[in-house]
Amino acid sequence: MSDAIDALAAEIAAEVRRAESLHAPMHSPHEGWSIIFEELEELREHVRADTGRSEEARKEAIQIAAMGLRYALNLCGDVV
C-alpha cells in the first residue's frame, strides 16, 4: 500500500511542478479557492456522468490534490 501512496504522491508532485511552470503563483485565498473549486466541479461532472472511476476522473482528483498543495505553498507561508 505504501508503494501505491508513494507513486500517487509523486504524480501529484509532478502535477504541482507542471502547474507552477505554466501559471503564476496563486495571489489570494479567493483565487486559490476558485482554482480548487473549478477542479472539484470537473470531477463532479465525471461523477454525475457515471465516469467517476475513469482515467479522466483520476486526473481531476490528482489536479485537486495538486492545487491544494499549490494553495499551501503559495498562500500559507513557509511551514517547512
Residue, then its C-alpha position, 0 to 999 in steps of 0.5 A: m500500500s505504501d508503494a501505491i501512496d508513494a507513486l500517487a504522491a509523486e504524480i501529484a508532485a509532478e502535477v504541482r511542478r507542471a502547474e507552477s511552470l505554466h501559471a503564476p503563483m496563486h495571489s489570494p485565498h479567493e483565487g486559490w479557492s476558485i482554482i480548487f473549486e473549478e477542479l472539484e466541479e470537473l470531477r463532479e461532472h465525471v461523477r454525475a456522468d457515471t465516469g467517476r472511476s475513469e482515467e479522466a476522473r483520476k486526473e481531476a482528483i490528482q489536479i485537486a490534490a495538486m492545487g491544494l498543495r499549490y494553495a499551501l505553498n503559495l498562500c500559507g507561508d513557509v511551514v517547512 
